[in-house]
């Protein structure tokens, strides 16, 4: 059945369409933190952050069904749902980010954020880290490092070394924040010297695709000063860390302690319904609206808005941010206690974990990490990998994940680590 479906996928969708795992999983149903495949096997989902409040949460499903049976149209007609949601979300974020554009994907949101920086500064130069991902549009793909763009990175893009707590920039953890800021300052000078100019920097405040390094609050302070002094904007991609996943804070930039000019949100904000958004100050929004004509047919439609609103309701009513804090601390303690000859570091923020492996010579244990992921799938736990060399296990479960689930996942991981060859 799986081979037939894979062949059909290639015939209908083309080659190289990504799938997880050597033996892709045919998922047919989800509930809470659980997924079931076509053969009835149940998996503990330790990876998917899109079903933020749990797969198929009944309150979100009911809201979608109710609104879809009443009205779904676009924002060129007046509708109160989008205004109610923007009012509520902007009230949860501060920094005078009081206006918002709703779109369908994080890629679209980040694309708009880049154009907002251009509109505000009149310049196009942009900085990101050299091990990041911000989307699939032409503009955002120029920042992403999974696959270099055809023809190479354009002249207006500068990628600076990503922070890393196993191999820190500059050689020491103590000096890494300043070394990171210095690399940004150098990139700004290059953009200005070439006449391109500097518009801003885009970053994920958890540096999630970079490998989720264990950075302390205040790490970004020197970089923030450099960017501000140069007149650039800070574009904060909260698609992965936002909406309470980190436990201690609702937003990643709150935990790190900096003030963003633009915040983008997506993936978890409507529990799987395709909706994303860009929050900005009124002056930035005005500059963007003046410089660019922008309309999104599906962005902010009534069904998406009620799905997003219901997700906020569940997040608050079920105390999921606090649960993320408590369960996350418990799970991280257990991950840190794991003993394995290739283990380099266990790190985590709320319900977002990384477990990095390196070989005896210090090189990344990429193949070993890949085998662990496959062994975990065979044992009924879904997770994956991140980092520059894909040698860090990535765990990012739905927020209803509790201590019982954490124990099951980590017990299973301990057993998997015993059987995966490492010599």
MARROKE-287959 format. One line per field, with one value per residue (C-alpha): z, y, x; residue in one letter; chain; residue number from 1. Coordinates in pm, 1 decimal, always signed. Layout:
<rs>
w = c(Z_...)
v = c(Y_...)
u = c(X_...)
residu = c(a_...)
chaine = c(A_...)
num = c(NUM_...)
</rs>
This chain:
<rs>
w = c(+0.0_+95.6_-216.5_-436.3_-274.1_-309.1_-678.3_-720.9_-538.0_-774.8_-1080.1_-968.7_-762.4_-931.5_-799.4_-476.0_-280.6_+76.9_+319.0_+672.1_+744.4_+528.9_+544.0_+518.6_+757.4_+608.5_+870.8_+864.7_+1200.3_+1485.3_+1835.0_+2098.3_+2095.4_+1904.9_+1538.2_+1375.8_+1050.2_+789.2_+964.2_+1296.5_+1463.5_+1714.0_+1731.9_+1999.7_+1812.3_+1944.3_+1634.0_+1498.5_+1630.7_+1385.3_+1596.6_+1877.5_+2115.7_+2002.4_+1684.5_+1596.4_+1910.8_+1927.7_+2006.2_+1702.1_+1479.6_+1592.2_+1528.2_+1175.7_+1097.6_+1233.0_+1043.6_+721.0_+725.2_+765.5_+558.7_+413.6_+198.2_+172.5_+340.8_+68.8_+234.6_+590.7_+858.8_+1232.6_+1286.0_+1155.2_+1361.8_+1679.1_+1628.5_+1554.0_+1859.2_+2076.5_+1940.6_+1933.8_+2296.1_+2374.2_+2215.6_+2305.1_+2156.4_+1984.1_+1731.3_+1699.4_+1335.4_+1146.1_+803.2_+792.6_+523.2_+470.1_+532.5_+726.3_+395.3_+288.9_+626.9_+615.5_+256.5_+368.8_+663.6_+426.1_+217.2_+529.3_+607.3_+253.5_+272.0_+602.2_+510.8_+133.6_+125.6_+37.4_+218.8_+460.3_+712.5_+845.8_+996.0_+781.6_+901.8_+892.4_+716.7_+670.9_+387.9_+29.8_-160.9_-384.9_-133.6_+175.5_+1.1_-53.1_+324.4_+372.1_+371.8_+308.2_-60.6_-201.8_-462.9_-830.7_-933.8_-574.9_-300.0_-429.6_-348.4_-108.3_+125.2_+396.3_+608.7_+939.5_+1152.4_+1358.4_+1736.3_+1863.8_+2221.6_+2131.4_+1884.2_+1981.7_+1749.5_+1849.2_+2038.0_+2378.7_+2518.0_+2713.1_+2401.9_+2161.9_+2195.2_+2106.5_+1828.3_+1682.5_+1699.2_+1540.0_+1245.0_+1196.5_+1209.9_+943.0_+720.6_+761.2_+658.2_+348.6_+246.7_+297.2_+125.9_-186.3_-206.3_-141.0_+208.9_+516.9_+576.5_+865.7_+1009.3_+1016.5_+1288.9_+1481.7_+1849.6_+1945.3_+1653.1_+1598.9_+1259.9_+1366.3_+1623.7_+1920.4_+2093.5_+2470.0_+2474.8_+2783.7_+2795.2_+2685.6_+2421.9_+2145.5_+2326.7_+2152.9_+1814.8_+1879.6_+1947.1_+1626.7_+1420.3_+1585.4_+1542.6_+1171.3_+1130.6_+1045.6_+1150.4_+1358.2_+1188.0_+1437.9_+1301.5_+1580.1_+1359.7_+1568.8_+1921.6_+1950.8_+2126.0_+2453.1_+2333.5_+2535.3_+2856.6_+3037.7_+2784.0_+2525.0_+2263.1_+2190.8_+2172.9_+2523.7_+2661.3_+2476.9_+2583.8_+2270.8_+2103.4_+1750.5_+1484.8_+1299.7_+1422.6_+1196.8_+1313.5_+1146.0_+1178.6_+1523.3_+1533.7_+1407.0_+1505.6_+1151.5_+956.3_+704.6_+853.3_+931.5_+997.6_+1021.5_+1320.5_+1293.0_+1430.6_+1258.4_+1099.5_+947.6_+827.9_+669.6_+487.9_+355.9_+247.9_+68.8_-108.6_-202.4_-319.1_-122.5_-107.0_-12.5_-125.2_+148.7_+419.1_+706.8_+580.9_+845.6_+882.4_+940.3_+1193.1_+1405.4_+1393.8_+1519.5_+1784.9_+1909.4_+1933.7_+2162.5_+2368.7_+2422.0_+2492.4_+2775.5_+2905.8_+2934.1_+3075.6_+2806.8_+2836.7_+3205.0_+3120.1_+2859.8_+3127.1_+3381.1_+3146.7_+2954.0_+3266.0_+3369.2_+3023.3_+2990.3_+3323.3_+3196.4_+2864.5_+3046.5_+3258.2_+2951.7_+2931.0_+2590.6_+2453.4_+2156.6_+2348.0_+2331.4_+2478.9_+2577.9_+2557.6_+2560.3_+2600.5_+2723.1_+2485.2_+2237.0_+2277.9_+2107.5_+2180.0_+1994.0_+1913.9_+1806.0_+1726.7_+1934.8_+1716.6_+1770.6_+1424.5_+1390.6_+1438.4_+1153.4_+1046.1_+1405.7_+1467.9_+1149.7_+1264.6_+1604.3_+1433.8_+1231.0_+1537.3_+1727.5_+1442.1_+1449.6_+1822.8_+1776.5_+1856.0_+1589.2_+1605.1_+1363.5_+1326.9_+1305.3_+1301.2_+1049.5_+1021.2_+1114.0_+1412.8_+1672.2_+1755.7_+1736.3_+1965.5_+1936.4_+2040.3_+2060.6_+2386.7_+2556.0_+2589.2_+2960.6_+3195.6_+3104.8_+2738.5_+2820.4_+3014.7_+2727.9_+2473.9_+2680.3_+2797.6_+2432.6_+2340.9_+2606.3_+2464.6_+2106.9_+2202.4_+2335.6_+2003.1_+1742.9_+1658.2_+1748.4_+1682.6)
v = c(+0.0_+243.6_+167.6_+215.3_+548.8_+661.6_+576.3_+760.5_+1064.3_+1081.5_+1041.1_+1310.9_+1544.4_+1504.8_+1384.9_+1480.5_+1564.1_+1534.6_+1272.4_+1194.6_+864.5_+590.3_+418.9_+708.6_+695.5_+692.7_+892.7_+871.1_+1011.7_+1235.4_+1320.2_+1523.7_+1415.0_+1092.1_+992.4_+665.8_+516.1_+323.9_-6.4_+116.1_+169.9_+455.1_+706.2_+959.1_+1287.2_+1459.8_+1668.1_+1855.2_+2208.6_+2292.7_+2120.9_+2355.7_+2269.8_+1906.6_+1727.5_+1779.9_+1975.6_+1968.7_+2339.9_+2442.0_+2186.6_+2311.6_+2675.8_+2596.2_+2391.1_+2652.4_+2942.8_+2744.0_+2668.2_+3039.1_+3251.4_+3244.0_+3530.2_+3776.7_+4103.0_+4334.2_+4278.4_+4397.8_+4131.3_+4168.0_+3839.5_+3961.5_+4279.9_+4088.4_+3860.1_+4141.1_+4331.6_+4027.9_+3924.6_+4272.1_+4304.0_+4002.1_+4125.4_+4490.7_+4702.9_+4922.2_+4640.0_+4735.7_+4653.2_+4325.9_+4165.7_+3811.6_+3574.9_+3198.1_+3088.5_+3187.8_+3227.7_+3496.4_+3666.2_+3678.0_+3800.9_+4094.7_+4162.1_+4193.7_+4444.3_+4638.2_+4685.0_+4806.1_+5047.8_+5196.1_+5237.1_+5277.2_+5012.0_+4642.5_+4484.0_+4210.5_+3995.0_+3646.9_+3366.0_+3117.9_+2821.2_+2931.8_+2891.4_+3158.6_+3036.0_+2928.6_+3253.0_+3385.8_+3654.3_+3431.7_+3143.8_+3379.7_+3381.4_+3008.4_+2779.4_+2438.0_+2474.4_+2771.6_+2967.3_+2908.9_+3152.7_+3198.1_+3430.9_+3775.0_+4078.0_+4228.4_+3924.7_+3870.8_+3554.5_+3573.6_+3280.0_+3130.1_+3101.9_+2758.6_+2642.4_+2339.0_+2528.4_+2895.2_+3184.3_+3335.6_+3024.2_+3089.5_+3099.3_+3414.8_+3602.7_+3465.5_+3743.2_+4010.6_+3798.1_+3755.2_+4130.7_+4198.4_+3973.6_+4165.1_+4496.2_+4370.9_+4261.6_+4603.2_+4776.2_+4558.3_+4637.4_+5010.4_+5017.1_+4852.9_+5107.2_+4849.5_+4971.3_+4790.0_+4745.9_+4499.3_+4155.7_+3861.0_+3601.7_+3332.5_+3427.5_+3061.5_+3007.0_+2691.5_+2575.2_+2665.6_+2387.1_+2554.2_+2667.3_+2715.1_+3095.5_+3305.5_+3608.1_+3915.9_+3728.3_+3948.6_+4281.1_+4367.5_+4273.7_+4481.2_+4786.9_+4736.8_+4706.2_+5009.0_+5223.8_+5139.8_+5235.5_+4883.3_+4695.2_+4377.5_+4128.7_+3857.6_+3522.7_+3371.0_+3094.0_+2820.1_+2959.5_+3173.9_+3120.0_+2986.4_+2695.3_+2818.8_+2800.7_+3084.9_+3341.8_+3370.6_+3488.4_+3402.1_+3765.4_+3820.2_+3548.7_+3672.7_+4027.9_+4242.6_+4470.6_+4371.8_+4613.5_+4344.6_+4004.1_+3721.1_+3431.5_+3118.4_+2737.3_+2688.0_+2996.6_+2819.2_+2461.3_+2342.6_+2569.3_+2760.9_+3108.6_+3332.4_+3698.6_+4003.3_+4239.8_+4584.2_+4935.9_+5179.6_+5377.3_+5059.9_+4941.5_+5280.4_+5277.5_+4927.7_+5004.2_+5315.8_+5147.9_+4820.0_+4735.8_+4422.7_+4200.3_+3833.4_+3654.2_+3391.9_+3580.0_+3680.9_+3496.6_+3437.7_+3064.6_+3119.3_+3390.9_+3178.1_+2891.3_+3124.0_+3270.9_+2926.0_+2826.3_+3123.5_+3025.3_+2672.1_+2792.2_+3009.4_+2792.1_+2478.6_+2656.0_+2509.6_+2763.7_+2678.8_+2309.1_+2366.1_+2529.0_+2250.3_+1951.1_+2106.8_+2145.9_+1786.4_+1647.8_+1852.6_+1720.5_+1368.1_+1442.9_+1591.0_+1275.4_+1049.9_+899.7_+811.4_+829.2_+1045.8_+1286.0_+1643.6_+1850.0_+1835.4_+2168.7_+2293.3_+2579.8_+2472.0_+2204.3_+2249.9_+2021.4_+1943.4_+1651.7_+1686.4_+1401.7_+1422.2_+1157.7_+1096.1_+1335.2_+1612.1_+1589.8_+1576.1_+1233.3_+1292.8_+932.3_+821.0_+1084.3_+977.2_+615.1_+714.9_+896.7_+584.3_+357.7_+587.6_+572.8_+194.2_+210.4_+443.9_+787.0_+1056.8_+1311.9_+1446.5_+1633.5_+1992.0_+2184.8_+2270.2_+1906.3_+1750.4_+1579.3_+1716.4_+1537.6_+1779.1_+1734.3_+1985.0_+1816.9_+1961.0_+2151.2_+1895.3_+1681.0_+1597.4_+1411.9_+1073.8_+1144.1_+1277.2_+961.0_+742.8_+939.8_+947.6_+586.5_+489.7_+710.8_+546.7_+204.4_+321.6_+459.5_+116.7_-58.0_+198.2_+129.1_+411.8_+266.7)
u = c(+0.0_+279.8_+484.8_+180.2_+103.7_+465.9_+462.4_+134.7_+273.6_+567.9_+346.2_+101.8_+319.4_+656.2_+993.7_+1168.1_+852.8_+979.3_+852.0_+961.3_+1138.8_+1287.7_+948.9_+700.4_+406.1_+55.3_-135.0_-513.5_-629.4_-517.5_-639.3_-457.2_-91.3_-163.2_-160.6_-275.3_-154.5_-351.4_-270.3_-408.4_-69.1_-67.2_+218.9_+307.4_+353.0_+664.9_+720.8_+420.1_+372.1_+92.2_-180.6_-80.3_-365.6_-384.6_-482.8_-849.9_-935.7_-1318.1_-1353.8_-1150.4_-1323.2_-1666.0_-1572.5_-1452.2_-1763.0_-2000.9_-1845.0_-1801.7_-2173.2_-2254.3_-2012.7_-1664.0_-1542.8_-1255.3_-1166.3_-1294.7_-1629.3_-1665.4_-1660.1_-1608.5_-1424.5_-1089.8_-1111.6_-1194.2_-896.4_-650.3_-775.8_-717.0_-377.6_-224.9_-332.2_-115.8_+206.9_+279.8_+561.5_+297.3_+243.4_-121.8_-191.5_-188.5_-219.1_-359.1_-231.7_-226.7_+133.5_+441.8_+624.6_+379.3_+405.4_+784.7_+778.7_+563.6_+794.8_+1089.6_+895.9_+798.4_+1168.3_+1227.9_+935.7_+1053.6_+1420.2_+1416.6_+1690.2_+1687.2_+1982.7_+1875.7_+2063.7_+1980.0_+2184.6_+2372.1_+2167.9_+1806.8_+1474.0_+1207.6_+987.7_+931.6_+871.5_+1147.2_+1241.7_+1237.0_+1413.8_+1707.4_+1752.8_+1711.1_+2009.4_+1858.2_+1938.5_+2129.7_+1932.5_+2005.1_+2275.6_+2391.0_+2275.7_+2179.8_+2396.0_+2140.3_+2150.4_+2411.9_+2415.1_+2601.6_+2723.8_+2441.8_+2482.0_+2577.2_+2630.6_+2842.2_+3064.4_+3012.3_+3090.8_+3422.5_+3523.3_+3365.1_+3013.3_+3098.9_+3203.7_+2945.5_+2686.5_+2940.0_+3090.3_+2740.7_+2682.2_+3022.0_+2937.6_+2611.5_+2799.5_+3039.3_+2750.9_+2587.2_+2911.8_+2935.2_+2576.6_+2627.4_+2967.2_+2826.7_+2544.2_+2274.0_+2201.4_+2069.6_+1696.3_+1691.2_+1755.0_+1514.7_+1553.6_+1371.0_+1412.2_+1462.1_+1702.5_+1499.9_+1625.8_+1976.6_+1951.5_+1776.7_+2099.5_+2080.7_+2104.0_+2043.0_+1809.3_+2000.4_+2201.6_+2060.8_+2120.6_+2452.0_+2304.2_+1993.5_+2206.2_+2405.7_+2086.9_+1923.4_+2233.7_+2233.8_+1867.3_+1752.7_+1439.1_+1424.0_+1191.6_+1099.0_+977.7_+764.2_+622.4_+786.3_+838.6_+525.5_+191.0_+328.8_+540.4_+838.3_+636.8_+810.7_+689.2_+415.6_+665.8_+1026.4_+1137.5_+998.8_+1222.9_+1531.9_+1446.9_+1441.4_+1188.4_+1083.8_+960.6_+765.6_+647.2_+534.2_+318.8_+186.8_+184.8_+22.9_-199.8_-513.8_-427.2_-374.9_-607.0_-389.9_-353.8_-56.4_-0.5_+224.7_+204.8_+358.9_+358.9_+120.9_+407.5_+551.9_+213.5_+145.4_+479.1_+410.6_+53.9_+177.1_+470.2_+299.7_-49.3_-133.2_-437.9_-468.2_-784.7_-788.0_-596.9_-824.1_-1130.2_-1399.4_-1329.5_-958.6_-1032.7_-1265.5_-1015.1_-743.2_-973.1_-1077.3_-709.6_-643.8_-948.9_-819.2_-465.7_-596.9_-882.0_-669.0_-362.4_-140.4_+140.4_+183.9_+170.9_+442.6_+658.1_+611.7_+620.3_+907.0_+1121.4_+1048.4_+1128.4_+1447.0_+1573.9_+1518.7_+1691.6_+1990.4_+2014.2_+2049.0_+2396.7_+2535.2_+2890.5_+2784.3_+2561.8_+2694.8_+2412.5_+2046.7_+1867.7_+1513.1_+1268.4_+926.5_+798.6_+1081.5_+1383.3_+1710.5_+1944.1_+2273.1_+2513.2_+2877.4_+3138.4_+3451.2_+3650.0_+3393.4_+3239.1_+2859.3_+2699.3_+2456.3_+2406.2_+2360.9_+2091.5_+1913.6_+1911.8_+1772.3_+1485.3_+1405.1_+1424.9_+1189.4_+939.6_+952.3_+880.0_+582.0_+728.1_+756.1_+1037.4_+1297.9_+1627.6_+1754.5_+2081.0_+2349.1_+2453.8_+2118.1_+2275.1_+2031.4_+1707.2_+1413.9_+1113.7_+828.7_+501.2_+149.8_+99.3_-133.0_+183.4_+211.2_+447.5_+302.6_+372.8_+719.5_+802.0_+682.5_+886.7_+1206.3_+1176.9_+1145.3_+1441.9_+1658.3_+1573.3_+1637.7_+1978.9_+2076.3_+2016.1_+2132.7_+2501.0_+2737.8_+3082.4)
residu = c(x_x_x_x_x_x_x_x_x_x_x_x_x_x_x_x_x_x_x_x_x_x_x_x_x_x_x_x_x_x_x_x_x_x_x_x_x_x_x_x_x_x_x_x_x_x_x_x_x_x_x_x_x_x_x_x_x_x_x_x_x_x_x_x_x_x_x_x_x_x_x_x_x_x_x_x_x_x_x_x_x_x_x_x_x_x_x_x_x_x_x_x_x_x_x_x_x_x_x_x_x_x_x_x_x_x_x_x_x_x_x_x_x_x_x_x_x_x_x_x_x_x_x_x_x_x_x_x_x_x_x_x_x_x_x_x_x_x_x_x_x_x_x_x_x_x_x_x_x_x_x_x_x_x_x_x_x_x_x_x_x_x_x_x_x_x_x_x_x_x_x_x_x_x_x_x_x_x_x_x_x_x_x_x_x_x_x_x_x_x_x_x_x_x_x_x_x_x_x_x_x_x_x_x_x_x_x_x_x_x_x_x_x_x_x_x_x_x_x_x_x_x_x_x_x_x_x_x_x_x_x_x_x_x_x_x_x_x_x_x_x_x_x_x_x_x_x_x_x_x_x_x_x_x_x_x_x_x_x_x_x_x_x_x_x_x_x_x_x_x_x_x_x_x_x_x_x_x_x_x_x_x_x_x_x_x_x_x_x_x_x_x_x_x_x_x_x_x_x_x_x_x_x_x_x_x_x_x_x_x_x_x_x_x_x_x_x_x_x_x_x_x_x_x_x_x_x_x_x_x_x_x_x_x_x_x_x_x_x_x_x_x_x_x_x_x_x_x_x_x_x_x_x_x_x_x_x_x_x_x_x_x_x_x_x_x_x_x_x_x_x_x_x_x_x_x_x_x_x_x_x_x_x_x_x_x_x_x_x_x_x_x_x_x_x_x_x_x_x_x_x_x_x_x_x_x_x_x_x_x_x_x_x_x_x_x_x_x_x_x_x_x_x)
chaine = c(A_A_A_A_A_A_A_A_A_A_A_A_A_A_A_A_A_A_A_A_A_A_A_A_A_A_A_A_A_A_A_A_A_A_A_A_A_A_A_A_A_A_A_A_A_A_A_A_A_A_A_A_A_A_A_A_A_A_A_A_A_A_A_A_A_A_A_A_A_A_A_A_A_A_A_A_A_A_A_A_A_A_A_A_A_A_A_A_A_A_A_A_A_A_A_A_A_A_A_A_A_A_A_A_A_A_A_A_A_A_A_A_A_A_A_A_A_A_A_A_A_A_A_A_A_A_A_A_A_A_A_A_A_A_A_A_A_A_A_A_A_A_A_A_A_A_A_A_A_A_A_A_A_A_A_A_A_A_A_A_A_A_A_A_A_A_A_A_A_A_A_A_A_A_A_A_A_A_A_A_A_A_A_A_A_A_A_A_A_A_A_A_A_A_A_A_A_A_A_A_A_A_A_A_A_A_A_A_A_A_A_A_A_A_A_A_A_A_A_A_A_A_A_A_A_A_A_A_A_A_A_A_A_A_A_A_A_A_A_A_A_A_A_A_A_A_A_A_A_A_A_A_A_A_A_A_A_A_A_A_A_A_A_A_A_A_A_A_A_A_A_A_A_A_A_A_A_A_A_A_A_A_A_A_A_A_A_A_A_A_A_A_A_A_A_A_A_A_A_A_A_A_A_A_A_A_A_A_A_A_A_A_A_A_A_A_A_A_A_A_A_A_A_A_A_A_A_A_A_A_A_A_A_A_A_A_A_A_A_A_A_A_A_A_A_A_A_A_A_A_A_A_A_A_A_A_A_A_A_A_A_A_A_A_A_A_A_A_A_A_A_A_A_A_A_A_A_A_A_A_A_A_A_A_A_A_A_A_A_A_A_A_A_A_A_A_A_A_A_A_A_A_A_A_A_A_A_A_A_A_A_A_A_A_A_A_A_A_A_A_A_A_A)
num = c(1_2_3_4_5_6_7_8_9_10_11_12_13_14_15_16_17_18_19_20_21_22_23_24_25_26_27_28_29_30_31_32_33_34_35_36_37_38_39_40_41_42_43_44_45_46_47_48_49_50_51_52_53_54_55_56_57_58_59_60_61_62_63_64_65_66_67_68_69_70_71_72_73_74_75_76_77_78_79_80_81_82_83_84_85_86_87_88_89_90_91_92_93_94_95_96_97_98_99_100_101_102_103_104_105_106_107_108_109_110_111_112_113_114_115_116_117_118_119_120_121_122_123_124_125_126_127_128_129_130_131_132_133_134_135_136_137_138_139_140_141_142_143_144_145_146_147_148_149_150_151_152_153_154_155_156_157_158_159_160_161_162_163_164_165_166_167_168_169_170_171_172_173_174_175_176_177_178_179_180_181_182_183_184_185_186_187_188_189_190_191_192_193_194_195_196_197_198_199_200_201_202_203_204_205_206_207_208_209_210_211_212_213_214_215_216_217_218_219_220_221_222_223_224_225_226_227_228_229_230_231_232_233_234_235_236_237_238_239_240_241_242_243_244_245_246_247_248_249_250_251_252_253_254_255_256_257_258_259_260_261_262_263_264_265_266_267_268_269_270_271_272_273_274_275_276_277_278_279_280_281_282_283_284_285_286_287_288_289_290_291_292_293_294_295_296_297_298_299_300_301_302_303_304_305_306_307_308_309_310_311_312_313_314_315_316_317_318_319_320_321_322_323_324_325_326_327_328_329_330_331_332_333_334_335_336_337_338_339_340_341_342_343_344_345_346_347_348_349_350_351_352_353_354_355_356_357_358_359_360_361_362_363_364_365_366_367_368_369_370_371_372_373_374_375_376_377_378_379_380_381_382_383_384_385_386_387_388_389_390_391_392_393_394_395_396_397_398_399_400_401_402_403_404_405_406_407_408_409_410_411_412_413_414_415_416_417_418_419_420_421_422_423)
</rs>
